[in-house]
């Protein structure tokens, strides 16, 4: 039986559907806009359905503002992911905006919080000492080696713009990484490599900043 208890709703053994249908202290775990962003069926996660999904969102007048790169890297593959449901499904995506902008290296390395879900991966990637250690596509590794930045801007939450964060969400700090854990880890590795003279680094990098209007 469902109880109004956050430890229950985020028990990994429960059905995904329960995330979509319940509230905690009167606050829906999933905002209506997140439900509209859900893939119509599990089969649609297959790559061949991606264009069809993008067309659905592009034709939704309330959600068509979401950049395709954000759909591709995060919302399309991870809409039913427990980390996304717990921490970001409560957001009103009708009103919020993903702003393509640049953050400086100090902010990205020191002020972007990584929650429990992705902290180990960021730490592992950040400990690498050479581009040859990067576990990525040849194209992405070349981008790091030549341009000292990522191919695709990661998605970061502008925490302060949202005011009150639901008590169940694992969110803190000024900014929080939503998607791009390997990329942020590699960036931190590049900075360490630069400090020992192995490479240079860019002073700012493009990101998609999720901002509350």
C-alpha positions in Angstrom: 0.0 0.0 0.0 1.3 3.4 -0.9 2.2 5.7 2.0 3.2 9.3 1.9 6.8 8.4 2.5 9.7 9.5 0.3 11.8 6.4 1.1 9.0 4.3 -0.3 8.4 6.2 -3.5 12.1 6.1 -4.3 12.6 2.4 -3.4 14.2 1.0 -6.6 12.1 -2.1 -6.4 8.8 -0.4 -7.0 7.2 0.0 -10.4 8.1 3.0 -12.5 4.4 3.9 -12.9 4.2 4.7 -9.2 6.5 7.7 -9.7 4.1 9.1 -12.2 0.9 8.8 -10.2 1.7 9.9 -6.6 2.4 13.0 -4.6 4.5 13.7 -1.5 3.0 16.2 0.9 0.6 17.3 -1.8 3.4 17.9 -4.4 3.3 15.7 -7.5 6.5 13.7 -7.9 6.1 14.2 -11.7 4.8 17.4 -13.2 2.3 17.2 -16.0 5.0 18.5 -18.4 7.3 15.6 -17.5 4.5 13.1 -18.2 4.1 14.7 -21.7 7.8 14.2 -22.3 7.6 10.5 -21.6 8.1 8.1 -24.5 4.7 6.6 -25.6 6.1 3.1 -25.1 9.3 1.3 -24.1 9.9 0.2 -27.7 10.4 3.9 -28.6 13.7 3.9 -26.7 15.1 2.1 -29.7 17.2 4.4 -31.8 15.1 4.1 -34.9 12.2 5.8 -33.1 14.2 8.9 -32.0 13.1 11.1 -34.9 9.5 10.2 -34.3 9.8 11.2 -30.7 11.5 14.5 -31.6 8.7 15.2 -34.0 6.1 14.6 -31.2 7.9 17.2 -29.0 8.5 19.6 -31.8 4.7 19.6 -32.5 3.8 20.2 -28.9 3.4 23.9 -28.5 4.2 23.8 -24.8 7.4 21.8 -25.1 8.8 22.6 -28.6 11.3 25.1 -27.0 13.4 22.2 -25.6 16.6 21.9 -27.6 17.1 18.7 -29.7 20.5 18.1 -28.0 18.8 18.1 -24.6 16.2 15.6 -25.8 18.8 13.4 -27.4 21.3 13.2 -24.5 18.9 13.3 -21.5 15.1 13.4 -21.8 14.7 10.8 -24.5 16.9 8.0 -23.0 16.5 8.8 -19.3 12.9 9.9 -18.9 12.0 6.8 -16.9 15.3 6.7 -15.1 15.0 6.8 -11.3 17.5 9.6 -10.9 15.6 11.8 -13.4 12.2 10.9 -11.8 13.4 11.7 -8.3 15.3 14.8 -8.9 14.0 16.6 -12.0 10.5 15.3 -12.9 8.8 17.9 -10.5 10.0 20.8 -12.7 7.5 22.7 -14.9 9.0 22.2 -18.3 6.3 24.3 -19.9 7.8 27.4 -18.2 11.5 26.5 -17.7 14.0 27.0 -20.4 17.3 25.4 -21.4 19.6 28.3 -22.2 22.8 27.6 -24.2 25.5 29.6 -22.5 29.1 29.4 -21.3 30.3 28.7 -17.8 33.9 29.4 -16.8 36.3 26.7 -15.8 36.3 27.7 -12.1 32.5 27.4 -11.9 32.5 24.0 -13.7 35.2 22.5 -11.6 34.2 24.0 -8.2 30.6 25.1 -8.2 28.7 22.4 -10.1 27.3 19.9 -7.6 27.2 16.3 -8.6 24.6 14.3 -6.6 25.1 10.8 -5.2 23.9 9.2 -8.5 26.9 10.4 -10.5 29.6 11.4 -8.1 31.6 8.2 -8.5 31.7 8.4 -12.3 32.8 12.0 -12.3 35.5 11.2 -9.8 36.7 8.2 -11.9 36.9 10.2 -15.1 38.4 13.1 -13.4 41.3 11.0 -12.1 42.5 10.1 -15.6 46.0 11.4 -16.6 46.1 11.2 -20.4 43.7 11.5 -23.4 44.6 7.9 -24.3 42.8 6.8 -21.1 39.5 8.5 -22.1 36.8 5.9 -22.7 34.9 7.6 -25.5 34.4 7.6 -29.3 37.4 8.6 -31.5 35.5 11.7 -32.5 35.0 12.8 -28.9 38.5 12.0 -27.8 39.8 14.1 -30.8 37.6 16.9 -29.7 39.0 16.9 -26.2 42.6 16.6 -27.5 42.2 19.3 -30.1 39.6 21.7 -28.7 39.9 21.0 -25.0 36.2 20.8 -24.6 33.2 18.5 -25.2 31.4 17.8 -28.4 27.9 18.2 -26.8 27.2 20.7 -24.1 26.1 19.0 -20.9 22.8 19.8 -19.1 23.1 21.7 -15.8 20.4 22.9 -13.4 20.4 26.5 -12.3 19.4 25.6 -8.7 18.9 29.1 -7.3 16.4 30.1 -10.0 14.0 27.4 -8.8 13.6 28.7 -5.2 12.0 25.9 -3.1 13.3 22.5 -4.1 11.2 19.5 -3.1 12.5 17.8 0.1 12.9 14.4 -1.7 15.2 15.7 -4.4 18.9 15.2 -4.1 19.8 18.7 -5.3 22.1 21.3 -3.7 24.5 24.2 -4.4 24.2 26.9 -7.0 24.4 24.6 -10.0 23.8 20.9 -10.3 24.9 18.5 -13.1 21.9 16.8 -14.7 23.5 15.0 -17.6 27.1 14.8 -18.8 28.9 13.1 -15.9 31.6 11.6 -18.1 32.1 15.0 -19.8 32.4 16.9 -16.5 34.9 14.3 -15.2 37.0 14.5 -18.4 37.0 18.3 -18.1 38.4 18.1 -14.6 41.0 15.6 -15.9 42.0 18.0 -18.6 42.5 20.8 -16.1 44.8 18.5 -14.0 46.7 17.5 -17.1 47.2 21.2 -17.9 48.5 21.9 -14.5 51.4 19.5 -15.1 52.1 20.8 -18.6 50.5 18.0 -20.6 47.9 20.2 -22.4 46.2 23.5 -22.3 42.6 24.2 -21.4 39.7 26.5 -22.4 38.6 29.0 -19.8 34.9 28.6 -20.6 32.7 25.9 -22.0 29.2 25.7 -23.4 26.4 24.1 -21.4 22.6 23.9 -21.5 21.5 25.7 -18.3 18.0 24.7 -17.1 16.6 28.0 -15.8 13.2 28.7 -14.1 11.5 31.6 -15.9 
